Amino acid sequence: MKNLDISIRAYDEATDLQALSTIWFEASLRAHAFIGRERLLEQRILIETQYLPSAETWVACHQERPAGFISLLDTFIGGLFVAPDYHGHGIGRLLVAHALKLKGELRLEVYIENAQAFSFYKSLGFKELSRRAEDDEGLPFENADMLLKG
């Protein structure tokens, strides 16, 4: 899409961990600035030691270089992140389409304050099911629970 040749492959911890951690952190600094850099640095450790190793992760590559990824916990999208240099090239859409084809339906939670992501998911057809006033850590960041059926 948009003149980029993108391939999607399974995550390989030996070769992808640092690249995906960097993509997660750089994208999170932009999309989740309201959380704060210090908290994101703490979360990055969890991304590397817990979340990526325990999820089913698919990597979008441009010229064999990771450009984004989607991490799934069954049908739940635990994370969808695209490197900032690749925003606007349809990589997020490709990753969601790939996951939807595999799973048949997808569910996720998104921060309401991340208006760009919230709008992106709505544009893909995700329907809002509910909201909660706090995130998983009990902090006052409103989340929407969303569902997409294939």
TORKOL-4160 file (C-alpha; in steps of 0.2 Angstrom, whole numbers, padded with zeros to 4 digits, m for minus):
150
<pt num="1" X="0000" Y="0000" Z="0000"/>
<pt num="2" X="0006" Y="0017" Z="m0004"/>
<pt num="3" X="0020" Y="0010" Z="m0014"/>
<pt num="4" X="0028" Y="0000" Z="0000"/>
<pt num="5" X="0030" Y="m0019" Z="m0002"/>
<pt num="6" X="0025" Y="m0026" Z="0015"/>
<pt num="7" X="0026" Y="m0044" Z="0021"/>
<pt num="8" X="0019" Y="m0051" Z="0037"/>
<pt num="9" X="0028" Y="m0065" Z="0046"/>
<pt num="10" X="0028" Y="m0073" Z="0063"/>
<pt num="11" X="0038" Y="m0065" Z="0077"/>
<pt num="12" X="0056" Y="m0072" Z="0080"/>
<pt num="13" X="0061" Y="m0068" Z="0098"/>
<pt num="14" X="0080" Y="m0070" Z="0094"/>
<pt num="15" X="0080" Y="m0057" Z="0080"/>
<pt num="16" X="0064" Y="m0046" Z="0083"/>
<pt num="17" X="0064" Y="m0042" Z="0102"/>
<pt num="18" X="0074" Y="m0026" Z="0102"/>
<pt num="19" X="0067" Y="m0020" Z="0085"/>
<pt num="20" X="0049" Y="m0022" Z="0091"/>
<pt num="21" X="0053" Y="m0015" Z="0108"/>
<pt num="22" X="0060" Y="0001" Z="0100"/>
<pt num="23" X="0044" Y="0002" Z="0088"/>
<pt num="24" X="0033" Y="0000" Z="0104"/>
<pt num="25" X="0042" Y="0013" Z="0113"/>
<pt num="26" X="0044" Y="0026" Z="0099"/>
<pt num="27" X="0025" Y="0024" Z="0094"/>
<pt num="28" X="0020" Y="0025" Z="0112"/>
<pt num="29" X="0029" Y="0041" Z="0115"/>
<pt num="30" X="0018" Y="0049" Z="0102"/>
<pt num="31" X="0002" Y="0040" Z="0104"/>
<pt num="32" X="0002" Y="0039" Z="0123"/>
<pt num="33" X="0012" Y="0054" Z="0128"/>
<pt num="34" X="m0002" Y="0058" Z="0142"/>
<pt num="35" X="0005" Y="0042" Z="0151"/>
<pt num="36" X="0022" Y="0050" Z="0153"/>
<pt num="37" X="0039" Y="0045" Z="0148"/>
<pt num="38" X="0044" Y="0037" Z="0165"/>
<pt num="39" X="0029" Y="0025" Z="0165"/>
<pt num="40" X="0032" Y="0020" Z="0147"/>
<pt num="41" X="0050" Y="0016" Z="0151"/>
<pt num="42" X="0044" Y="0005" Z="0165"/>
<pt num="43" X="0031" Y="m0003" Z="0153"/>
<pt num="44" X="0044" Y="m0006" Z="0140"/>
<pt num="45" X="0053" Y="m0019" Z="0152"/>
<pt num="46" X="0036" Y="m0028" Z="0153"/>
<pt num="47" X="0034" Y="m0028" Z="0134"/>
<pt num="48" X="0051" Y="m0036" Z="0133"/>
<pt num="49" X="0050" Y="m0049" Z="0147"/>
<pt num="50" X="0032" Y="m0053" Z="0148"/>
<pt num="51" X="0020" Y="m0047" Z="0134"/>
<pt num="52" X="0030" Y="m0051" Z="0118"/>
<pt num="53" X="0036" Y="m0068" Z="0124"/>
<pt num="54" X="0018" Y="m0073" Z="0129"/>
<pt num="55" X="0008" Y="m0067" Z="0114"/>
<pt num="56" X="0006" Y="m0073" Z="0096"/>
<pt num="57" X="0014" Y="m0059" Z="0087"/>
<pt num="58" X="0015" Y="m0055" Z="0068"/>
<pt num="59" X="0028" Y="m0043" Z="0061"/>
<pt num="60" X="0025" Y="m0032" Z="0046"/>
<pt num="61" X="0042" Y="m0030" Z="0037"/>
<pt num="62" X="0047" Y="m0018" Z="0023"/>
<pt num="63" X="0063" Y="m0024" Z="0014"/>
<pt num="64" X="0065" Y="m0037" Z="0028"/>
<pt num="65" X="0065" Y="m0024" Z="0042"/>
<pt num="66" X="0051" Y="m0023" Z="0055"/>
<pt num="67" X="0040" Y="m0009" Z="0052"/>
<pt num="68" X="0026" Y="m0014" Z="0064"/>
<pt num="69" X="0018" Y="m0028" Z="0073"/>
<pt num="70" X="0002" Y="m0035" Z="0081"/>
<pt num="71" X="0001" Y="m0045" Z="0096"/>
<pt num="72" X="m0013" Y="m0057" Z="0100"/>
<pt num="73" X="m0019" Y="m0066" Z="0115"/>
<pt num="74" X="m0032" Y="m0077" Z="0107"/>
<pt num="75" X="m0044" Y="m0065" Z="0098"/>
<pt num="76" X="m0038" Y="m0050" Z="0109"/>
<pt num="77" X="m0026" Y="m0037" Z="0101"/>
<pt num="78" X="m0014" Y="m0034" Z="0115"/>
<pt num="79" X="m0005" Y="m0022" Z="0105"/>
<pt num="80" X="m0004" Y="m0014" Z="0087"/>
<pt num="81" X="0011" Y="m0003" Z="0084"/>
<pt num="82" X="0019" Y="0004" Z="0069"/>
<pt num="83" X="0035" Y="0013" Z="0068"/>
<pt num="84" X="0032" Y="0032" Z="0067"/>
<pt num="85" X="0042" Y="0033" Z="0050"/>
<pt num="86" X="0029" Y="0021" Z="0043"/>
<pt num="87" X="0013" Y="0029" Z="0049"/>
<pt num="88" X="0001" Y="0032" Z="0035"/>
<pt num="89" X="0007" Y="0018" Z="0024"/>
<pt num="90" X="m0007" Y="0006" Z="0028"/>
<pt num="91" X="0003" Y="m0006" Z="0039"/>
<pt num="92" X="m0009" Y="m0005" Z="0053"/>
<pt num="93" X="m0023" Y="m0010" Z="0042"/>
<pt num="94" X="m0013" Y="m0024" Z="0034"/>
<pt num="95" X="m0009" Y="m0031" Z="0052"/>
<pt num="96" X="m0027" Y="m0030" Z="0057"/>
<pt num="97" X="m0033" Y="m0039" Z="0041"/>
<pt num="98" X="m0021" Y="m0052" Z="0044"/>
<pt num="99" X="m0026" Y="m0055" Z="0062"/>
<pt num="100" X="m0045" Y="m0055" Z="0057"/>
<pt num="101" X="m0042" Y="m0068" Z="0044"/>
<pt num="102" X="m0033" Y="m0079" Z="0057"/>
<pt num="103" X="m0046" Y="m0077" Z="0071"/>
<pt num="104" X="m0062" Y="m0072" Z="0063"/>
<pt num="105" X="m0066" Y="m0058" Z="0076"/>
<pt num="106" X="m0055" Y="m0046" Z="0086"/>
<pt num="107" X="m0057" Y="m0037" Z="0102"/>
<pt num="108" X="m0046" Y="m0023" Z="0110"/>
<pt num="109" X="m0046" Y="m0009" Z="0122"/>
<pt num="110" X="m0040" Y="0008" Z="0117"/>
<pt num="111" X="m0036" Y="0024" Z="0126"/>
<pt num="112" X="m0050" Y="0037" Z="0122"/>
<pt num="113" X="m0037" Y="0050" Z="0124"/>
<pt num="114" X="m0027" Y="0042" Z="0109"/>
<pt num="115" X="m0040" Y="0050" Z="0097"/>
<pt num="116" X="m0030" Y="0044" Z="0082"/>
<pt num="117" X="m0031" Y="0026" Z="0086"/>
<pt num="118" X="m0049" Y="0027" Z="0092"/>
<pt num="119" X="m0054" Y="0034" Z="0075"/>
<pt num="120" X="m0043" Y="0022" Z="0066"/>
<pt num="121" X="m0052" Y="0007" Z="0074"/>
<pt num="122" X="m0069" Y="0014" Z="0071"/>
<pt num="123" X="m0064" Y="0017" Z="0052"/>
<pt num="124" X="m0060" Y="m0002" Z="0051"/>
<pt num="125" X="m0077" Y="m0006" Z="0058"/>
<pt num="126" X="m0073" Y="m0010" Z="0076"/>
<pt num="127" X="m0089" Y="m0007" Z="0087"/>
<pt num="128" X="m0088" Y="0001" Z="0104"/>
<pt num="129" X="m0095" Y="m0011" Z="0117"/>
<pt num="130" X="m0091" Y="m0002" Z="0133"/>
<pt num="131" X="m0080" Y="0010" Z="0142"/>
<pt num="132" X="m0071" Y="0011" Z="0159"/>
<pt num="133" X="m0064" Y="0026" Z="0168"/>
<pt num="134" X="m0047" Y="0018" Z="0173"/>
<pt num="135" X="m0033" Y="0008" Z="0164"/>
<pt num="136" X="m0027" Y="m0009" Z="0169"/>
<pt num="137" X="m0016" Y="m0001" Z="0183"/>
<pt num="138" X="m0030" Y="0009" Z="0190"/>
<pt num="139" X="m0025" Y="0026" Z="0183"/>
<pt num="140" X="m0037" Y="0038" Z="0177"/>
<pt num="141" X="m0035" Y="0035" Z="0158"/>
<pt num="142" X="m0052" Y="0030" Z="0150"/>
<pt num="143" X="m0053" Y="0015" Z="0139"/>
<pt num="144" X="m0065" Y="0009" Z="0126"/>
<pt num="145" X="m0068" Y="m0010" Z="0123"/>
<pt num="146" X="m0071" Y="m0013" Z="0105"/>
<pt num="147" X="m0075" Y="m0028" Z="0094"/>
<pt num="148" X="m0073" Y="m0032" Z="0075"/>
<pt num="149" X="m0081" Y="m0047" Z="0067"/>
<pt num="150" X="m0075" Y="m0055" Z="0051"/>
